[in-house]
Amino acid sequence: MARNRPNRRGVKRHRSYTVDHAARVLGVAKGTVRRWLKGGLPGVAGRRPVLILGADLAEFLDGRRARKQTCELHECYCFTCRAPRAPAGDMADFIPLSSTSGNLRARCCTCIGVMHTAPLQHLERIVS
């Protein structure tokens, strides 16, 4: 099943939201917003229905956003570990895509899973 990512653009920093309204704006279920409240999303204390400040909601969503992982020159991305890792035995296969670009494929040194790098462009700059 696909993971439903909240649409952060709909959140206005100077508004307050109920659980229902926040769920509609973000395109997630009300239960998801309630789990966020239990998991650290600040709400206005002592209010029923629970109110969430737009600035707090935006900050919470920004903190949850996955940080982009980049590979160093000697690393490939392991799909099993979900992290950049060095290839097993420091060996990788080059799969040409065109005369000037290609992919590197290797095995992970930790889990022996398949690893890839993004297409390598302009190989003459890398080789020389």
Residue frames relative to the residue before (quaternion, step in Angstrom):
aa qw qx qy qz dx dy dz
M 1.0000 0.0000 0.0000 0.0000 0.00 0.00 0.00
A 0.4807 -0.6846 0.4730 0.2766 3.59 -0.96 0.89
R 0.4341 -0.6821 0.5275 0.2610 3.52 -1.10 0.76
N 0.3078 -0.7602 0.5492 0.1602 3.55 -0.82 1.04
R 0.1739 -0.7979 0.5714 0.0819 3.57 -0.47 1.21
P 0.4725 -0.6838 0.4663 0.3030 3.59 -0.85 0.87
N 0.4126 -0.6917 0.5410 0.2421 3.54 -1.10 0.81
R 0.2655 -0.8256 0.4857 0.1095 3.55 0.01 1.38
R 0.5923 0.6260 -0.3588 0.3587 3.62 1.10 -0.61
G 0.6502 0.5507 -0.3226 0.4123 3.59 1.11 -0.53
V 0.5788 0.6052 -0.3718 0.4007 3.60 1.24 -0.31
K 0.1958 -0.7595 0.6138 0.0900 3.56 -0.86 1.06
R 0.4721 -0.7280 0.4280 0.2530 3.57 -0.68 1.11
H 0.7552 0.3960 -0.2115 0.4776 3.63 1.04 -0.67
R 0.5870 0.5386 -0.3879 0.4634 3.59 1.19 0.47
S 0.2909 -0.7011 0.6060 0.2377 3.52 -1.31 0.23
Y 0.2122 -0.7977 0.5613 0.0599 3.54 -1.08 0.82
T 0.3568 -0.6487 0.6148 0.2718 3.53 -1.21 0.58
V 0.6849 -0.4539 0.3492 0.4505 3.58 -1.26 0.18
D 0.6669 0.5099 -0.3043 0.4501 3.59 0.91 -0.92
H 0.6883 0.4791 -0.2855 0.4638 3.58 0.86 -0.95
A 0.6339 0.5224 -0.3284 0.4663 3.62 0.98 -0.78
A 0.6454 0.5179 -0.3193 0.4618 3.58 0.99 -0.84
R 0.6664 0.4960 -0.3064 0.4649 3.60 0.94 -0.85
V 0.6614 0.5101 -0.3107 0.4536 3.59 0.93 -0.87
L 0.7430 0.4140 -0.2163 0.4793 3.58 0.95 -0.89
G 0.4085 -0.7281 0.4648 0.2949 3.59 1.20 -0.34
V 0.5553 0.5581 -0.4125 0.4582 3.57 1.07 0.77
A 0.6196 -0.5421 0.4112 0.3913 3.58 -1.30 0.13
K 0.6138 -0.5536 0.4120 0.3834 3.58 -1.22 0.52
G 0.6146 0.5594 -0.3392 0.4407 3.58 1.06 -0.71
T 0.6068 0.5489 -0.3475 0.4580 3.57 1.10 -0.65
V 0.6625 0.4870 -0.3050 0.4805 3.59 0.92 -0.89
R 0.6388 0.5175 -0.3319 0.4625 3.61 0.99 -0.75
R 0.6332 0.5141 -0.3277 0.4768 3.61 1.05 -0.76
W 0.6243 0.5280 -0.3364 0.4672 3.59 1.04 -0.73
L 0.6336 0.5267 -0.3301 0.4606 3.59 1.02 -0.78
K 0.6746 0.4664 -0.2907 0.4929 3.59 1.00 -0.78
G 0.7277 0.4548 -0.2276 0.4602 3.57 1.14 -0.67
G 0.7902 -0.3558 0.1736 0.4678 3.60 1.16 0.32
L 0.5039 0.6130 -0.4537 0.4055 3.62 1.20 -0.08
P 0.3457 -0.7638 0.4992 0.2189 3.62 -0.57 1.08
G 0.1159 -0.7649 0.6310 0.0584 3.55 -1.06 0.85
V 0.5904 -0.5482 0.4357 0.4013 3.58 -1.25 0.33
A 0.3935 -0.7588 0.4753 0.2085 3.58 -0.58 1.20
G 0.8377 0.2448 -0.1835 0.4523 3.53 -1.15 0.74
R 0.5998 0.5561 -0.3695 0.4410 3.60 1.17 0.28
R 0.0428 -0.7434 0.6664 0.0364 3.54 -1.20 0.72
P 0.4689 -0.2636 -0.8130 0.2230 1.65 -1.29 2.08
V 0.6343 -0.5353 0.3987 0.3900 3.54 -1.25 0.51
L 0.1669 -0.7783 0.5995 0.0837 3.55 -0.92 0.95
I 0.1735 -0.7611 0.6207 0.0723 3.52 -1.11 0.84
L 0.3687 -0.7211 0.5410 0.2267 3.58 -0.78 0.99
G 0.5645 -0.6406 0.4116 0.3187 3.56 -0.96 0.90
A 0.6385 0.5238 -0.3282 0.4585 3.58 1.01 -0.79
D 0.6528 0.5012 -0.3137 0.4736 3.60 1.01 -0.80
L 0.6475 0.5177 -0.3165 0.4610 3.57 0.99 -0.83
A 0.6601 0.5025 -0.3095 0.4647 3.60 0.91 -0.87
E 0.6607 0.5031 -0.3030 0.4675 3.59 0.96 -0.87
F 0.6374 0.5257 -0.3228 0.4617 3.59 1.01 -0.82
L 0.6787 0.4851 -0.2921 0.4676 3.60 0.90 -0.89
D 0.6311 0.5205 -0.3351 0.4675 3.59 1.04 -0.71
G 0.6612 0.5076 -0.3013 0.4630 3.58 1.05 -0.72
R 0.6683 0.4982 -0.2949 0.4672 3.59 1.16 -0.57
R 0.5218 0.6638 -0.4136 0.3407 3.57 1.19 -0.48
A 0.4600 -0.6884 0.4916 0.2700 3.55 -0.87 0.97
R 0.3847 -0.7144 0.5389 0.2261 3.53 -0.92 0.91
K 0.4860 -0.6681 0.4837 0.2890 3.54 -0.99 0.87
Q 0.2427 -0.7619 0.5865 0.1289 3.54 -0.88 1.00
T 0.1236 -0.7887 0.5989 0.0622 3.54 -0.88 0.92
C 0.3970 -0.7094 0.5367 0.2260 3.52 -1.13 0.71
E 0.4406 -0.6415 0.5573 0.2895 3.54 -1.15 0.69
L 0.7216 -0.4490 0.3019 0.4318 3.56 -1.28 0.18
H 0.7404 0.3994 -0.2171 0.4952 3.62 1.04 -0.75
E 0.6567 0.5192 -0.3014 0.4564 3.66 1.24 0.10
C 0.1814 -0.7185 0.6571 0.1381 3.50 -1.42 0.38
Y 0.4942 -0.6523 0.4804 0.3156 3.60 -1.20 0.42
C 0.2492 -0.7684 0.5761 0.1249 3.58 -0.74 1.10
F 0.3766 -0.7482 0.5056 0.2068 3.57 -0.70 1.10
T 0.6486 0.5139 -0.3208 0.4607 3.59 1.10 -0.59
C 0.7302 0.3986 -0.2217 0.5087 3.60 0.86 -0.97
R 0.2346 -0.7912 0.5113 0.2401 3.58 1.24 -0.57
A 0.6414 0.4541 -0.3340 0.5204 3.54 0.95 0.97
P 0.5419 -0.5820 0.4750 0.3768 3.58 -1.20 0.39
R 0.0217 0.7974 -0.5999 0.0610 3.57 -0.90 0.96
A 0.5223 -0.5915 0.5022 0.3537 3.55 -1.30 0.34
P 0.5191 -0.6386 0.4563 0.3385 3.62 -1.03 0.65
A 0.5584 -0.5903 0.4646 0.3520 3.57 -1.18 0.64
G 0.8364 0.1189 -0.1226 0.5209 3.55 -0.86 0.98
D 0.4418 -0.7064 0.4366 0.3394 3.58 1.28 0.24
M 0.5421 0.5951 -0.4096 0.4292 3.58 1.06 0.77
A 0.0149 0.7774 -0.6280 0.0326 3.54 -1.15 0.78
D 0.3709 -0.6984 0.5640 0.2379 3.56 -1.23 0.52
F 0.2766 -0.7378 0.5940 0.1624 3.54 -1.09 0.80
I 0.1119 -0.7780 0.6174 0.0324 3.57 -0.79 1.09
P 0.2782 -0.7891 0.5186 0.1758 3.62 -0.34 1.17
L 0.2462 -0.7549 0.5924 0.1364 3.56 -1.05 0.86
S 0.7636 -0.0580 0.0488 0.6412 3.55 1.15 -0.69
S 0.7204 -0.4292 0.2970 0.4568 3.57 -1.23 -0.18
T 0.7775 0.3185 -0.1756 0.5130 3.61 1.18 -0.39
S 0.7830 0.2496 -0.1713 0.5434 3.65 1.15 0.05
G 0.0725 0.7929 -0.6027 0.0525 3.54 -1.31 0.33
N 0.4405 -0.6687 0.5324 0.2746 3.56 -1.36 0.01
L 0.2875 -0.6991 0.6182 0.2154 3.52 -1.29 0.45
R 0.0556 -0.7745 0.6300 0.0098 3.56 -0.98 0.88
A 0.0673 0.7988 -0.5902 0.0948 3.57 -0.90 0.95
R 0.4581 -0.6256 0.5444 0.3200 3.54 -1.39 -0.07
C 0.5039 -0.6615 0.4715 0.2936 3.56 -1.05 0.82
C 0.4601 -0.6887 0.4900 0.2718 3.57 -1.03 0.83
T 0.6747 0.4991 -0.2932 0.4579 3.61 1.20 -0.42
C 0.8411 0.1466 -0.0333 0.5196 3.58 0.71 -1.10
I 0.3973 -0.7333 0.4483 0.3216 3.62 1.30 -0.05
G 0.3826 0.7075 -0.4952 0.3284 3.61 1.16 0.60
V 0.6080 -0.5584 0.4194 0.3777 3.57 -1.30 0.27
M 0.0955 -0.7846 0.6120 0.0265 3.56 -1.02 0.91
H 0.1099 -0.7790 0.6152 0.0504 3.54 -1.21 0.62
T 0.2240 -0.6971 0.6430 0.2247 3.50 -1.40 0.13
A 0.6184 -0.5093 0.4274 0.4189 3.53 -1.28 0.24
P 0.6633 -0.4952 0.3481 0.4401 3.61 -1.15 0.38
L 0.3315 -0.7334 0.5636 0.1857 3.53 -0.92 0.96
Q 0.1796 -0.7975 0.5721 0.0674 3.55 -0.66 1.13
H 0.8577 0.1368 -0.0990 0.4856 3.52 -1.23 0.59
L 0.0691 -0.8586 0.5078 0.0089 3.53 0.62 1.16
E 0.5810 0.5903 -0.3967 0.3957 3.60 1.07 -0.56
R 0.6371 0.5108 -0.3410 0.4657 3.64 1.08 -0.56
I 0.6663 0.5000 -0.3016 0.4638 3.60 1.03 -0.78
V 0.6909 0.4895 -0.2810 0.4519 3.57 0.88 -0.97
S 0.7480 0.4147 -0.2349 0.4619 3.59 0.87 -0.88
